[in-house]
Amino acid sequence: MKATLAAVLFTVTAASAMAQSTPVGLWRNVDDKTGEAKAEIRIAETNGALLGRIEKSLKKDTKPDATCDECSDDRKGKPIAGLEIVRGGKKAEGKDVWEGGKILDPENGKEYRASFTPIDGGKKLEVRGYLGPFWRTQTWNRVQ
């Protein structure tokens, strides 16, 4: 009986640890310049590719009915809450990084190539946006 219970606990723990080392989950992003929490973003995986939406804005000055006025594609005028900001990104062969995706900055409407790397045992997510040869990295904190 003890061996069976130990095996079940090991399986649950291992599955939980594996689930934590992916970008899938709920994340809080923090402004790398001000340190202010900006939003909670839920990332899911659909057909092997990432999809992330803003669940809620945490910025003090964001109005509840705020929309993406700076967006220039199909997201223009869409509410910030529920806005799809991560599109694509697939796990790289043999690496713990998801590449080939894009991320939208709803504050300026620009979309960047992006990579997503779980770090610190999956408690944090390194999000890197690329524009040509330049990049900027933010570290998001796992909420769930």
C-alpha positions in Angstrom: 0.0 0.0 0.0 2.8 2.4 0.9 4.6 1.6 -2.3 1.4 2.4 -4.3 0.9 5.6 -2.5 4.5 6.6 -3.0 4.2 5.8 -6.8 1.1 7.9 -7.1 2.6 10.9 -5.2 5.8 10.6 -7.4 3.7 10.6 -10.6 1.6 13.6 -9.5 4.7 15.5 -8.4 6.5 14.7 -11.6 3.6 15.7 -13.8 3.2 19.0 -11.8 6.9 19.8 -12.2 6.7 19.1 -16.0 3.7 21.3 -16.3 5.5 24.1 -14.6 8.4 24.1 -17.1 6.3 25.4 -19.9 5.0 28.8 -20.7 1.4 27.5 -20.3 -0.2 29.1 -17.3 -1.1 32.5 -15.7 1.7 35.1 -15.6 2.1 38.6 -14.1 4.3 40.8 -16.2 6.2 43.6 -14.6 7.5 46.8 -16.3 11.2 46.4 -16.5 11.7 50.1 -16.2 9.4 51.0 -13.3 8.9 47.7 -11.5 5.1 48.2 -11.6 2.9 45.1 -12.3 1.2 45.7 -15.6 -1.0 42.8 -16.4 -1.9 39.1 -15.9 -1.6 37.1 -19.0 -2.9 33.6 -19.5 -0.9 31.5 -22.0 -2.4 28.3 -23.4 -1.1 25.9 -26.0 -3.3 25.1 -29.0 -2.2 22.7 -31.7 1.4 22.9 -30.4 1.5 26.7 -30.6 1.2 29.3 -27.8 -1.7 31.7 -27.5 -1.7 34.3 -24.8 -4.4 36.8 -23.7 -4.5 39.6 -21.1 -6.8 38.5 -18.3 -6.7 41.8 -16.5 -4.7 45.0 -16.5 -3.0 45.8 -13.2 -1.9 49.3 -14.2 -3.4 52.0 -12.0 -4.3 54.3 -14.8 -6.0 51.7 -17.1 -9.7 52.3 -17.6 -12.0 49.2 -17.4 -13.2 49.8 -20.9 -9.7 50.5 -22.4 -9.1 49.3 -25.9 -6.0 48.8 -28.1 -6.1 52.1 -29.9 -2.5 51.8 -31.1 -3.0 48.3 -32.7 -3.0 48.3 -36.5 -4.2 44.8 -37.2 -7.4 42.8 -36.3 -6.9 43.8 -32.7 -7.4 47.6 -33.3 -10.2 48.8 -31.0 -10.5 45.5 -29.1 -10.8 45.6 -25.3 -7.5 45.2 -23.4 -9.1 42.6 -21.2 -9.1 39.5 -23.3 -6.7 40.9 -25.9 -4.6 38.3 -27.6 -1.0 39.4 -27.3 0.9 36.2 -27.8 0.5 34.3 -31.1 2.5 31.3 -32.1 5.7 30.0 -30.6 6.6 26.3 -30.6 9.0 24.3 -28.4 12.4 24.2 -30.0 13.8 20.7 -30.5 15.9 19.6 -27.5 15.6 23.0 -25.7 13.3 24.5 -23.0 12.5 27.5 -25.2 9.5 28.3 -27.3 10.4 30.2 -30.5 8.9 31.6 -33.6 6.0 33.4 -31.9 5.0 37.0 -31.8 4.1 39.3 -29.0 2.1 42.5 -29.1 2.8 45.5 -26.9 -0.7 47.0 -26.6 0.8 50.3 -25.3 2.4 51.1 -28.7 0.6 48.6 -31.0 3.9 47.1 -32.1 4.3 43.4 -32.6 7.7 41.7 -32.1 9.2 38.3 -32.8 9.3 36.5 -29.5 10.8 33.6 -27.5 9.6 32.2 -24.2 11.9 30.4 -21.8 10.8 29.1 -18.4 13.4 29.7 -15.7 13.8 29.2 -12.0 12.1 25.8 -12.1 9.1 27.3 -14.1 8.4 30.0 -11.5 9.4 32.7 -13.9 9.2 33.1 -17.7 11.8 35.0 -19.7 10.0 36.7 -22.5 12.2 38.2 -25.2 10.9 40.4 -27.9 13.0 41.0 -31.0 13.0 43.9 -33.5 15.7 43.2 -36.1 19.0 42.5 -34.4 17.8 44.2 -31.2 15.9 42.6 -28.3 14.4 43.4 -24.9 13.8 40.8 -22.2 11.2 40.9 -19.4 10.8 38.3 -16.7 7.2 37.4 -15.9 6.2 35.7 -12.6 3.9 32.7 -12.5 0.6 33.2 -10.8 -0.7 29.8 -11.6 
